[in-house]
Amino acid sequence: MKKIKTKYIVALIILSAWPLYYLYQHQLGAISFLLLAILFLLLSLKELSIEKERREREERGQNHRRA
């Protein structure tokens, strides 16, 4: 799996800014914060899984060296 590129994250946030601002103008700002929270949760879970895979690969590499 490849790491998520920062420019894609920024582009996604910029593209979602207009609808979120529309919700905010209509007194529905809580919905936009909820959507952003879900977005960042998904991004952090994906990054966490990438980090776990990297650690597992490193541990397997160290175990092969010891044997």
N, CA, C and O atoms as a MOPAC input file, in Angstrom:
PM7 MOZYME 1SCF
protein

 N      0.84100 1    -1.19100 1     0.00000 1
 C      0.00000 1     0.00000 1     0.00000 1
 C      0.87900 1     1.24500 1     0.00000 1
 O      1.91600 1     1.29500 1     0.66100 1
 N      0.45300 1     2.21300 1    -0.73200 1
 C      1.21500 1     3.44600 1    -0.77500 1
 C      0.68500 1     4.42500 1     0.25700 1
 O     -0.48300 1     4.38600 1     0.64400 1
 N      1.56300 1     5.28900 1     0.68400 1
 C      1.17600 1     6.31900 1     1.63200 1
 C      0.32700 1     7.37000 1     0.91700 1
 O      0.56700 1     7.68900 1    -0.24700 1
 N     -0.66000 1     7.89900 1     1.62500 1
 C     -1.52200 1     8.92200 1     1.04500 1
 C     -0.69700 1    10.18800 1     0.84400 1
 O     -0.01700 1    10.65200 1     1.75900 1
 N     -0.76700 1    10.73600 1    -0.35900 1
 C      0.00200 1    11.93700 1    -0.64000 1
 C     -0.69800 1    13.15100 1    -0.04200 1
 O     -1.92400 1    13.25700 1    -0.07500 1
 N      0.08900 1    14.05300 1     0.49600 1
 C     -0.44200 1    15.23800 1     1.14800 1
 C     -1.24500 1    16.09500 1     0.19200 1
 O     -2.25900 1    16.67200 1     0.58400 1
 N     -0.81200 1    16.18800 1    -1.05100 1
 C     -1.53800 1    17.04200 1    -1.99100 1
 C     -2.92900 1    16.50100 1    -2.28400 1
 O     -3.83700 1    17.28000 1    -2.57100 1
 N     -3.12100 1    15.17900 1    -2.22000 1
 C     -4.45400 1    14.61300 1    -2.41300 1
 C     -5.36400 1    14.94200 1    -1.22700 1
 O     -6.55000 1    15.22000 1    -1.40200 1
 N     -4.80200 1    14.90900 1    -0.03800 1
 C     -5.57800 1    15.25600 1     1.15100 1
 C     -6.00200 1    16.71400 1     1.09100 1
 O     -7.15700 1    17.03900 1     1.36500 1
 N     -5.07300 1    17.59300 1     0.73200 1
 C     -5.38700 1    19.01700 1     0.62900 1
 C     -6.44000 1    19.25200 1    -0.44800 1
 O     -7.36400 1    20.04000 1    -0.24800 1
 N     -6.31000 1    18.58100 1    -1.57800 1
 C     -7.29400 1    18.73800 1    -2.65600 1
 C     -8.67200 1    18.26700 1    -2.20700 1
 O     -9.67600 1    18.90600 1    -2.52400 1
 N     -8.73200 1    17.17000 1    -1.48300 1
 C    -10.00800 1    16.67300 1    -0.98400 1
 C    -10.65100 1    17.66000 1    -0.01600 1
 O    -11.86000 1    17.88500 1    -0.06400 1
 N     -9.85200 1    18.23900 1     0.84900 1
 C    -10.37800 1    19.21700 1     1.80200 1
 C    -10.86700 1    20.46300 1     1.07200 1
 O    -11.91900 1    21.00700 1     1.40600 1
 N    -10.11000 1    20.91200 1     0.08000 1
 C    -10.52800 1    22.09700 1    -0.68200 1
 C    -11.81700 1    21.81500 1    -1.45400 1
 O    -12.71800 1    22.65300 1    -1.48300 1
 N    -11.90700 1    20.64200 1    -2.07600 1
 C    -13.11600 1    20.29900 1    -2.82700 1
 C    -14.34200 1    20.15600 1    -1.93000 1
 O    -15.46500 1    20.40800 1    -2.36600 1
 N    -14.13100 1    19.75900 1    -0.69600 1
 C    -15.26100 1    19.61600 1     0.21900 1
 C    -15.57200 1    20.90300 1     0.97100 1
 O    -16.54000 1    20.95000 1     1.73000 1
 N    -14.77100 1    21.94700 1     0.77600 1
 C    -14.96600 1    23.19100 1     1.52600 1
 C    -16.27200 1    23.89000 1     1.15700 1
 O    -16.95900 1    24.40500 1     2.03900 1
 N    -16.62900 1    23.92000 1    -0.12800 1
 C    -17.83700 1    24.63100 1    -0.53200 1
 C    -19.09800 1    24.01700 1     0.07300 1
 O    -19.89500 1    24.74900 1     0.65900 1
 N    -19.31500 1    22.69900 1    -0.04400 1
 C    -20.52800 1    22.14400 1     0.56900 1
 C    -20.55000 1    22.29900 1     2.08700 1
 O    -21.60800 1    22.51100 1     2.68000 1
 N    -19.38600 1    22.19100 1     2.70600 1
 C    -19.33700 1    22.35600 1     4.15400 1
 C    -19.64100 1    23.79100 1     4.55300 1
 O    -20.29300 1    24.02500 1     5.57000 1
 N    -19.18000 1    24.74700 1     3.76900 1
 C    -19.48900 1    26.14700 1     4.04200 1
 C    -20.97900 1    26.40900 1     3.84900 1
 O    -21.57900 1    27.17500 1     4.60200 1
 N    -21.57600 1    25.77700 1     2.84300 1
 C    -23.01900 1    25.90700 1     2.60900 1
 C    -23.79800 1    25.41400 1     3.83500 1
 O    -24.74300 1    26.06600 1     4.27800 1
 N    -23.39800 1    24.27000 1     4.37500 1
 C    -24.05800 1    23.75300 1     5.57200 1
 C    -23.87700 1    24.70200 1     6.74700 1
 O    -24.80500 1    24.92000 1     7.52600 1
 N    -22.70000 1    25.25800 1     6.87200 1
 C    -22.41700 1    26.17900 1     7.96900 1
 C    -23.28800 1    27.42500 1     7.87000 1
 O    -23.77700 1    27.91500 1     8.88800 1
 N    -23.49200 1    27.94800 1     6.65700 1
 C    -24.32300 1    29.13600 1     6.46900 1
 C    -25.77000 1    28.87500 1     6.86700 1
 O    -26.46800 1    29.78500 1     7.31300 1
 N    -26.21100 1    27.66000 1     6.71100 1
 C    -27.60000 1    27.33100 1     7.01900 1
 C    -27.75300 1    26.74300 1     8.42400 1
 O    -28.64000 1    25.92600 1     8.66800 1
 N    -26.90400 1    27.15500 1     9.32000 1
 C    -26.95100 1    26.76500 1    10.73200 1
 C    -26.80700 1    25.25600 1    10.93300 1
 O    -27.32000 1    24.70200 1    11.90500 1
 N    -26.11800 1    24.60900 1    10.02600 1
 C    -25.89500 1    23.17500 1    10.14200 1
 C    -24.40000 1    22.88100 1    10.25100 1
 O    -23.91400 1    21.89300 1     9.70000 1
 N    -23.68600 1    23.73100 1    10.95700 1
 C    -22.24000 1    23.60500 1    11.07800 1
 C    -21.79300 1    22.32200 1    11.74500 1
 O    -20.70100 1    21.82500 1    11.47100 1
 N    -22.62800 1    21.78200 1    12.62100 1
 C    -22.25300 1    20.54900 1    13.31200 1
 C    -22.09400 1    19.39600 1    12.32700 1
 O    -21.25300 1    18.51800 1    12.52300 1
 N    -22.89500 1    19.39700 1    11.27500 1
 C    -22.79000 1    18.33200 1    10.27300 1
 C    -21.44100 1    18.39600 1     9.57400 1
 O    -20.81200 1    17.36500 1     9.33400 1
 N    -20.99600 1    19.60500 1     9.24600 1
 C    -19.70900 1    19.72400 1     8.55900 1
 C    -18.56000 1    19.27100 1     9.45300 1
 O    -17.62200 1    18.62900 1     8.98000 1
 N    -18.62600 1    19.60000 1    10.74400 1
 C    -17.57600 1    19.14100 1    11.64800 1
 C    -17.61400 1    17.62400 1    11.80700 1
 O    -16.57100 1    16.98200 1    11.93000 1
 N    -18.81200 1    17.05800 1    11.80500 1
 C    -18.93100 1    15.60500 1    11.87700 1
 C    -18.32100 1    14.95200 1    10.64600 1
 O    -17.59800 1    13.96200 1    10.76300 1
 N    -18.60400 1    15.49300 1     9.47200 1
 C    -18.04000 1    14.93900 1     8.24000 1
 C    -16.52100 1    15.05200 1     8.21700 1
 O    -15.83300 1    14.12400 1     7.79100 1
 N    -15.99700 1    16.18700 1     8.67400 1
 C    -14.53900 1    16.33700 1     8.73600 1
 C    -13.92700 1    15.36500 1     9.74100 1
 O    -12.85900 1    14.80500 1     9.49600 1
 N    -14.60100 1    15.16700 1    10.86300 1
 C    -14.09800 1    14.22400 1    11.86100 1
 C    -14.05300 1    12.81000 1    11.29400 1
 O    -13.09300 1    12.07500 1    11.52800 1
 N    -15.08600 1    12.42900 1    10.55200 1
 C    -15.10800 1    11.10300 1     9.93000 1
 C    -13.99200 1    10.97900 1     8.90000 1
 O    -13.32300 1     9.94900 1     8.82400 1
 N    -13.79300 1    12.03200 1     8.10400 1
 C    -12.72200 1    12.01900 1     7.10400 1
 C    -11.35900 1    11.81700 1     7.75900 1
 O    -10.57800 1    10.97200 1     7.32200 1
 N    -11.07200 1    12.59100 1     8.80500 1
 C     -9.77800 1    12.46800 1     9.46200 1
 C     -9.64300 1    11.13600 1    10.19400 1
 O     -8.53700 1    10.60800 1    10.30800 1
 N    -10.74500 1    10.58600 1    10.69000 1
 C    -10.69700 1     9.26500 1    11.30600 1
 C    -10.29900 1     8.21200 1    10.27900 1
 O     -9.44200 1     7.37000 1    10.54700 1
 N    -10.91700 1     8.25800 1     9.11300 1
 C    -10.58900 1     7.29100 1     8.06300 1
 C     -9.14200 1     7.43200 1     7.60500 1
 O     -8.45100 1     6.43500 1     7.39500 1
 N     -8.68600 1     8.67800 1     7.45200 1
 C     -7.29200 1     8.88800 1     7.04500 1
 C     -6.31900 1     8.36700 1     8.09600 1
 O     -5.31000 1     7.74900 1     7.75600 1
 N     -6.61500 1     8.61100 1     9.37000 1
 C     -5.70500 1     8.15500 1    10.41700 1
 C     -5.72100 1     6.63400 1    10.53900 1
 O     -4.68300 1     6.02900 1    10.80900 1
 N     -6.88400 1     6.00400 1    10.34400 1
 C     -6.92700 1     4.54000 1    10.37800 1
 C     -6.12000 1     3.93400 1     9.23900 1
 O     -5.44400 1     2.92100 1     9.42100 1
 N     -6.18900 1     4.54800 1     8.07300 1
 C     -5.41300 1     4.04200 1     6.94200 1
 C     -3.91300 1     4.19500 1     7.21200 1
 O     -3.13600 1     3.27600 1     6.95300 1
 N     -3.51500 1     5.34200 1     7.72600 1
 C     -2.10100 1     5.54800 1     8.04900 1
 C     -1.64600 1     4.58500 1     9.14300 1
 O     -0.51600 1     4.09800 1     9.10700 1
 N     -2.51100 1     4.31000 1    10.10900 1
 C     -2.16800 1     3.38100 1    11.17900 1
 C     -1.96200 1     1.97200 1    10.63600 1
 O     -1.03700 1     1.27500 1    11.05400 1
 N     -2.81100 1     1.55200 1     9.71300 1
 C     -2.64100 1     0.21600 1     9.13600 1
 C     -1.35500 1     0.13400 1     8.31900 1
 O     -0.68900 1    -0.90100 1     8.32000 1
 N     -1.00300 1     1.20200 1     7.63000 1
 C      0.25600 1     1.23200 1     6.87900 1
 C      1.43900 1     1.10800 1     7.83400 1
 O      2.39500 1     0.38200 1     7.55800 1
 N      1.37100 1     1.81800 1     8.95500 1
 C      2.44700 1     1.76200 1     9.94700 1
 C      2.55700 1     0.36500 1    10.55800 1
 O      3.66600 1    -0.12400 1    10.77300 1
 N      1.42800 1    -0.28100 1    10.83900 1
 C      1.45000 1    -1.63900 1    11.38600 1
 C      2.11400 1    -2.60700 1    10.41800 1
 O      2.92700 1    -3.43700 1    10.82600 1
 N      1.77200 1    -2.50300 1     9.14200 1
 C      2.38000 1    -3.38200 1     8.13900 1
 C      3.88400 1    -3.15800 1     8.05800 1
 O      4.64700 1    -4.11200 1     7.91300 1
 N      4.30800 1    -1.91700 1     8.15000 1
 C      5.73400 1    -1.61100 1     8.09100 1
 C      6.46100 1    -2.23600 1     9.28200 1
 O      7.53700 1    -2.81400 1     9.12900 1
 N      5.86400 1    -2.11300 1    10.47300 1
 C      6.48000 1    -2.69200 1    11.66800 1
 C      6.55900 1    -4.21400 1    11.57800 1
 O      7.56300 1    -4.81600 1    11.96000 1
 N      5.49000 1    -4.83100 1    11.06800 1
 C      5.50300 1    -6.29000 1    10.93000 1
 C      6.59200 1    -6.73700 1     9.96400 1
 O      7.26200 1    -7.74100 1    10.20700 1
 N      6.77200 1    -6.00200 1     8.87000 1
 C      7.83300 1    -6.34400 1     7.91900 1
 C      9.20300 1    -6.20300 1     8.56500 1
 O     10.08400 1    -7.03200 1     8.33800 1
 N      9.38900 1    -5.15300 1     9.37400 1
 C     10.67500 1    -4.96500 1    10.05500 1
 C     10.93100 1    -6.09100 1    11.04400 1
 O     12.05100 1    -6.59500 1    11.13500 1
 N      9.89400 1    -6.49200 1    11.79300 1
 C     10.06700 1    -7.56900 1    12.76600 1
 C     10.39700 1    -8.88900 1    12.07900 1
 O     11.24400 1    -9.64100 1    12.56100 1
 N      9.74100 1    -9.17800 1    10.96200 1
 C     10.04900 1   -10.39900 1    10.21800 1
 C     11.47400 1   -10.36400 1     9.69700 1
 O     12.14900 1   -11.39400 1     9.67100 1
 N     11.93600 1    -9.20400 1     9.28400 1
 C     13.30500 1    -9.07100 1     8.80000 1
 C     14.31400 1    -9.30700 1     9.90000 1
 O     15.35400 1    -9.92000 1     9.65800 1
 N     14.03400 1    -8.83200 1    11.11600 1
 C     14.93700 1    -9.03700 1    12.23800 1
 C     14.94500 1   -10.49600 1    12.67400 1
 O     15.99200 1   -11.02400 1    13.04900 1
 N     13.78500 1   -11.15300 1    12.62800 1
 C     13.72400 1   -12.56600 1    13.01600 1
 C     14.50700 1   -13.43700 1    12.04600 1
 O     15.12900 1   -14.41200 1    12.46900 1
 N     14.49400 1   -13.11800 1    10.77200 1
 C     15.25300 1   -13.89500 1     9.78900 1
 C     16.75400 1   -13.70400 1     9.98900 1
 O     17.53100 1   -14.62600 1     9.74200 1
 N     17.16400 1   -12.53600 1    10.42500 1
 C     18.59500 1   -12.27800 1    10.64900 1
 C     19.11700 1   -13.06800 1    11.84100 1
 O     20.25200 1   -13.54400 1    11.82500 1
 N     18.28100 1   -13.21000 1    12.88600 1
 C     18.70300 1   -13.91900 1    14.09400 1
 C     18.82900 1   -15.42300 1    13.85400 1
 O     19.69700 1   -16.07300 1    14.43800 1
 N     17.98900 1   -15.96500 1    13.02100 1
 C     17.95300 1   -17.42500 1    12.81900 1
 C     19.13200 1   -17.93600 1    12.03300 1
 O     19.23500 1   -19.13800 1    11.78700 1

